[in-house]
Amino acid sequence: MKKVFLALAAIAVVACFSSCNKHCICKTYVAGVVTVTDEDVELDKDSYKKCSDMNTIVVEEPKTGVECTATL
C-alpha cells in the first residue's frame, strides 16, 4: 500500500511541475541599444514551445527586435 501511495504522490508532483507556466526574460533592442531590459513574459504554450521562439530580431548588426531567454 505504501508503494502505491508513493507512486501516486510522485505522479502528482510531476504533473504539478509540468503544468506550471514557463516564464521568459525578454530584452528589446533598437539599433543595438537595449530599450527595455529584463521584461518578465509568460510563455504561451499554445503558440510557443520555448522562449527563443518569441525572438523577433530583424537585424543582427546593430541588433533590432526582441530577444527572449528562459528564466532559471
N, CA, C and O atoms as a GROMACS GRO file, in nm:
protein
  288
    1MET      N    1   0.082  -0.120   0.000
    1MET     CA    2   0.000   0.000   0.000
    1MET      C    3   0.086   0.125   0.000
    1MET      O    4   0.053   0.224  -0.066
    2LYS      N    5   0.198   0.123   0.074
    2LYS     CA    6   0.287   0.238   0.078
    2LYS      C    7   0.346   0.267  -0.059
    2LYS      O    8   0.364   0.383  -0.097
    3LYS      N    9   0.378   0.161  -0.134
    3LYS     CA   10   0.436   0.179  -0.268
    3LYS      C   11   0.336   0.246  -0.362
    3LYS      O   12   0.374   0.330  -0.443
    4VAL      N   13   0.210   0.208  -0.352
    4VAL     CA   14   0.107   0.268  -0.437
    4VAL      C   15   0.091   0.415  -0.402
    4VAL      O   16   0.082   0.499  -0.491
    5PHE      N   17   0.086   0.447  -0.274
    5PHE     CA   18   0.073   0.586  -0.231
    5PHE      C   19   0.193   0.669  -0.276
    5PHE      O   20   0.177   0.782  -0.323
    6LEU      N   21   0.314   0.613  -0.262
    6LEU     CA   22   0.436   0.682  -0.304
    6LEU      C   23   0.436   0.706  -0.455
    6LEU      O   24   0.475   0.814  -0.501
    7ALA      N   25   0.393   0.607  -0.531
    7ALA     CA   26   0.387   0.622  -0.677
    7ALA      C   27   0.287   0.731  -0.717
    7ALA      O   28   0.316   0.813  -0.804
    8LEU      N   29   0.170   0.733  -0.654
    8LEU     CA   30   0.070   0.835  -0.683
    8LEU      C   31   0.119   0.975  -0.644
    8LEU      O   32   0.092   1.072  -0.714
    9ALA      N   33   0.190   0.985  -0.534
    9ALA     CA   34   0.245   1.113  -0.490
    9ALA      C   35   0.350   1.162  -0.590
    9ALA      O   36   0.355   1.281  -0.622
   10ALA      N   37   0.434   1.072  -0.640
   10ALA     CA   38   0.537   1.110  -0.738
   10ALA      C   39   0.473   1.157  -0.868
   10ALA      O   40   0.518   1.254  -0.927
   11ILE      N   41   0.369   1.090  -0.912
   11ILE     CA   42   0.298   1.129  -1.034
   11ILE      C   43   0.233   1.266  -1.016
   11ILE      O   44   0.235   1.348  -1.108
   12ALA      N   45   0.176   1.291  -0.900
   12ALA     CA   46   0.113   1.420  -0.872
   12ALA      C   47   0.214   1.533  -0.873
   12ALA      O   48   0.186   1.641  -0.925
   13VAL      N   49   0.332   1.509  -0.817
   13VAL     CA   50   0.436   1.613  -0.815
   13VAL      C   51   0.483   1.644  -0.958
   13VAL      O   52   0.497   1.760  -0.994
   14VAL      N   53   0.505   1.541  -1.038
   14VAL     CA   54   0.548   1.561  -1.176
   14VAL      C   55   0.440   1.636  -1.254
   14VAL      O   56   0.472   1.726  -1.333
   15ALA      N   57   0.315   1.602  -1.234
   15ALA     CA   58   0.205   1.670  -1.303
   15ALA      C   59   0.196   1.816  -1.264
   15ALA      O   60   0.168   1.901  -1.349
   16CYS      N   61   0.218   1.847  -1.138
   16CYS     CA   62   0.212   1.986  -1.092
   16CYS      C   63   0.322   2.070  -1.156
   16CYS      O   64   0.296   2.182  -1.200
   17PHE      N   65   0.444   2.016  -1.162
   17PHE     CA   66   0.554   2.093  -1.219
   17PHE      C   67   0.542   2.105  -1.370
   17PHE      O   68   0.582   2.208  -1.425
   18SER      N   69   0.489   2.007  -1.436
   18SER     CA   70   0.479   2.015  -1.582
   18SER      C   71   0.364   2.106  -1.626
   18SER      O   72   0.364   2.152  -1.740
   19SER      N   73   0.268   2.131  -1.540
   19SER     CA   74   0.156   2.216  -1.578
   19SER      C   75   0.181   2.363  -1.549
   19SER      O   76   0.101   2.448  -1.590
   20CYS      N   77   0.290   2.395  -1.478
   20CYS     CA   78   0.321   2.534  -1.447
   20CYS      C   79   0.359   2.609  -1.574
   20CYS      O   80   0.422   2.553  -1.664
   21ASN      N   81   0.321   2.735  -1.580
   21ASN     CA   82   0.357   2.817  -1.694
   21ASN      C   83   0.502   2.859  -1.684
   21ASN      O   84   0.552   2.889  -1.576
   22LYS      N   85   0.569   2.860  -1.796
   22LYS     CA   86   0.708   2.896  -1.801
   22LYS      C   87   0.721   3.045  -1.826
   22LYS      O   88   0.644   3.103  -1.902
   23HIS      N   89   0.818   3.107  -1.762
   23HIS     CA   90   0.842   3.249  -1.780
   23HIS      C   91   0.972   3.272  -1.856
   23HIS      O   92   1.067   3.195  -1.842
   24CYS      N   93   0.973   3.378  -1.934
   24CYS     CA   94   1.089   3.414  -2.014
   24CYS      C   95   1.131   3.556  -1.978
   24CYS      O   96   1.049   3.638  -1.937
   25ILE      N   97   1.258   3.584  -1.993
   25ILE     CA   98   1.310   3.719  -1.978
   25ILE      C   99   1.339   3.771  -2.119
   25ILE      O  100   1.416   3.711  -2.194
   26CYS      N  101   1.276   3.883  -2.153
   26CYS     CA  102   1.291   3.940  -2.287
   26CYS      C  103   1.356   4.078  -2.280
   26CYS      O  104   1.328   4.156  -2.190
   27LYS      N  105   1.442   4.104  -2.376
   27LYS     CA  106   1.505   4.236  -2.390
   27LYS      C  107   1.468   4.291  -2.527
   27LYS      O  108   1.467   4.219  -2.626
   28THR      N  109   1.438   4.420  -2.531
   28THR     CA  110   1.404   4.486  -2.656
   28THR      C  111   1.522   4.571  -2.700
   28THR      O  112   1.572   4.654  -2.624
   29TYR      N  113   1.567   4.550  -2.824
   29TYR     CA  114   1.679   4.623  -2.881
   29TYR      C  115   1.631   4.714  -2.993
   29TYR      O  116   1.547   4.674  -3.074
   30VAL      N  117   1.684   4.836  -2.997
   30VAL     CA  118   1.660   4.929  -3.108
   30VAL      C  119   1.796   4.984  -3.148
   30VAL      O  120   1.862   5.052  -3.070
   31ALA      N  121   1.837   4.954  -3.270
   31ALA     CA  122   1.965   4.997  -3.324
   31ALA      C  123   2.081   4.958  -3.231
   31ALA      O  124   2.173   5.037  -3.212
   32GLY      N  125   2.076   4.839  -3.176
   32GLY     CA  126   2.183   4.788  -3.092
   32GLY      C  127   2.179   4.831  -2.947
   32GLY      O  128   2.264   4.788  -2.868
   33VAL      N  129   2.083   4.914  -2.910
   33VAL     CA  130   2.072   4.964  -2.772
   33VAL      C  131   1.954   4.897  -2.705
   33VAL      O  132   1.845   4.890  -2.762
   34VAL      N  133   1.974   4.847  -2.582
   34VAL     CA  134   1.866   4.784  -2.506
   34VAL      C  135   1.772   4.894  -2.456
   34VAL      O  136   1.813   4.980  -2.379
   35THR      N  137   1.646   4.891  -2.501
   35THR     CA  138   1.549   4.992  -2.457
   35THR      C  139   1.465   4.943  -2.341
   35THR      O  140   1.428   5.022  -2.254
   36VAL      N  141   1.434   4.815  -2.337
   36VAL     CA  142   1.361   4.754  -2.225
   36VAL      C  143   1.444   4.635  -2.179
   36VAL      O  144   1.470   4.544  -2.257
   37THR      N  145   1.484   4.635  -2.051
   37THR     CA  146   1.567   4.526  -2.001
   37THR      C  147   1.489   4.434  -1.910
   37THR      O  148   1.405   4.477  -1.831
   38ASP      N  149   1.517   4.307  -1.922
   38ASP     CA  150   1.464   4.203  -1.833
   38ASP      C  151   1.314   4.213  -1.810
   38ASP      O  152   1.269   4.220  -1.695
   39GLU      N  153   1.238   4.214  -1.917
   39GLU     CA  154   1.092   4.212  -1.907
   39GLU      C  155   1.047   4.067  -1.888
   39GLU      O  156   1.080   3.981  -1.969
   40ASP      N  157   0.972   4.040  -1.781
   40ASP     CA  158   0.925   3.905  -1.749
   40ASP      C  159   0.799   3.878  -1.830
   40ASP      O  160   0.698   3.946  -1.814
   41VAL      N  161   0.805   3.776  -1.916
   41VAL     CA  162   0.694   3.742  -2.004
   41VAL      C  163   0.655   3.597  -1.981
   41VAL      O  164   0.742   3.510  -1.970
   42GLU      N  165   0.526   3.570  -1.972
   42GLU     CA  166   0.479   3.432  -1.956
   42GLU      C  167   0.471   3.366  -2.093
   42GLU      O  168   0.416   3.422  -2.187
   43LEU      N  169   0.527   3.246  -2.103
   43LEU     CA  170   0.530   3.173  -2.229
   43LEU      C  171   0.391   3.117  -2.259
   43LEU      O  172   0.333   3.046  -2.177
   44ASP      N  173   0.339   3.150  -2.375
   44ASP     CA  174   0.208   3.100  -2.418
   44ASP      C  175   0.230   2.963  -2.481
   44ASP      O  176   0.279   2.953  -2.594
   45LYS      N  177   0.194   2.856  -2.409
   45LYS     CA  178   0.222   2.720  -2.454
   45LYS      C  179   0.149   2.684  -2.583
   45LYS      O  180   0.191   2.594  -2.656
   46ASP      N  181   0.037   2.753  -2.613
   46ASP     CA  182  -0.036   2.724  -2.736
   46ASP      C  183   0.037   2.777  -2.859
   46ASP      O  184   0.026   2.720  -2.967
   47SER      N  185   0.112   2.886  -2.843
   47SER     CA  186   0.179   2.949  -2.956
   47SER      C  187   0.327   2.916  -2.964
   47SER      O  188   0.382   2.904  -3.074
   48TYR      N  189   0.393   2.903  -2.849
   48TYR     CA  190   0.539   2.885  -2.846
   48TYR      C  191   0.576   2.765  -2.759
   48TYR      O  192   0.513   2.739  -2.657
   49LYS      N  193   0.679   2.693  -2.801
   49LYS     CA  194   0.728   2.580  -2.723
   49LYS      C  195   0.845   2.618  -2.635
   49LYS      O  196   0.866   2.556  -2.530
   50LYS      N  197   0.923   2.718  -2.676
   50LYS     CA  198   1.037   2.763  -2.597
   50LYS      C  199   1.050   2.914  -2.610
   50LYS      O  200   0.995   2.975  -2.702
   51CYS      N  201   1.124   2.972  -2.518
   51CYS     CA  202   1.137   3.118  -2.513
   51CYS      C  203   1.197   3.176  -2.641
   51CYS      O  204   1.155   3.282  -2.687
   52SER      N  205   1.294   3.107  -2.698
   52SER     CA  206   1.360   3.160  -2.817
   52SER      C  207   1.266   3.168  -2.937
   52SER      O  208   1.296   3.238  -3.034
   53ASP      N  209   1.152   3.099  -2.933
   53ASP     CA  210   1.053   3.109  -3.040
   53ASP      C  211   0.989   3.248  -3.045
   53ASP      O  212   0.933   3.286  -3.147
   54MET      N  213   0.996   3.324  -2.934
   54MET     CA  214   0.938   3.457  -2.929
   54MET      C  215   1.034   3.564  -2.980
   54MET      O  216   0.997   3.682  -2.986
   55ASN      N  217   1.157   3.525  -3.016
   55ASN     CA  218   1.255   3.623  -3.066
   55ASN      C  219   1.207   3.685  -3.197
   55ASN      O  220   1.155   3.616  -3.285
   56THR      N  221   1.225   3.816  -3.206
   56THR     CA  222   1.187   3.887  -3.329
   56THR      C  223   1.302   3.975  -3.377
   56THR      O  224   1.280   4.086  -3.424
   57ILE      N  225   1.425   3.925  -3.365
   57ILE     CA  226   1.541   4.001  -3.410
   57ILE      C  227   1.532   4.014  -3.563
   57ILE      O  228   1.535   3.915  -3.635
   58VAL      N  229   1.520   4.140  -3.609
   58VAL     CA  230   1.504   4.166  -3.751
   58VAL      C  231   1.640   4.188  -3.816
   58VAL      O  232   1.667   4.137  -3.925
   59VAL      N  233   1.725   4.263  -3.749
   59VAL     CA  234   1.858   4.295  -3.800
   59VAL      C  235   1.960   4.253  -3.695
   59VAL      O  236   1.943   4.284  -3.577
   60GLU      N  237   2.066   4.183  -3.736
   60GLU     CA  238   2.168   4.136  -3.641
   60GLU      C  239   2.265   4.247  -3.602
   60GLU      O  240   2.301   4.256  -3.485
   61GLU      N  241   2.309   4.330  -3.694
   61GLU     CA  242   2.406   4.437  -3.664
   61GLU      C  243   2.354   4.568  -3.717
   61GLU      O  244   2.342   4.578  -3.840
   62PRO      N  245   2.324   4.666  -3.644
   62PRO     CA  246   2.302   4.662  -3.500
   62PRO      C  247   2.172   4.591  -3.468
   62PRO      O  248   2.074   4.601  -3.543
   63LYS      N  249   2.171   4.519  -3.359
   63LYS     CA  250   2.059   4.434  -3.320
   63LYS      C  251   1.931   4.516  -3.302
   63LYS      O  252   1.930   4.616  -3.231
   64THR      N  253   1.823   4.470  -3.367
   64THR     CA  254   1.693   4.535  -3.357
   64THR      C  255   1.586   4.428  -3.342
   64THR      O  256   1.579   4.336  -3.424
   65GLY      N  257   1.502   4.440  -3.240
   65GLY     CA  258   1.394   4.345  -3.216
   65GLY      C  259   1.390   4.299  -3.072
   65GLY      O  260   1.448   4.363  -2.984
   66VAL      N  261   1.322   4.188  -3.047
   66VAL     CA  262   1.306   4.133  -2.912
   66VAL      C  263   1.382   4.002  -2.905
   66VAL      O  264   1.372   3.919  -2.995
   67GLU      N  265   1.456   3.982  -2.796
   67GLU     CA  266   1.531   3.859  -2.772
   67GLU      C  267   1.491   3.803  -2.638
   67GLU      O  268   1.502   3.872  -2.537
   68CYS      N  269   1.444   3.678  -2.634
   68CYS     CA  270   1.395   3.616  -2.510
   68CYS      C  271   1.477   3.494  -2.474
   68CYS      O  272   1.520   3.418  -2.561
   69THR      N  273   1.499   3.476  -2.342
   69THR     CA  274   1.567   3.358  -2.291
   69THR      C  275   1.486   3.304  -2.173
   69THR      O  276   1.407   3.376  -2.111
   70ALA      N  277   1.506   3.177  -2.142
   70ALA     CA  278   1.433   3.114  -2.032
   70ALA      C  279   1.486   3.161  -1.898
   70ALA      O  280   1.606   3.187  -1.884
   71THR      N  281   1.398   3.173  -1.800
   71THR     CA  282   1.440   3.205  -1.664
   71THR      C  283   1.482   3.078  -1.594
   71THR      O  284   1.442   2.968  -1.634
   72LEU      N  285   1.561   3.091  -1.492
   72LEU     CA  286   1.607   2.972  -1.418
   72LEU      C  287   1.514   2.932  -1.313
   72LEU      O  288   1.538   2.834  -1.243
   0.00000   0.00000   0.00000
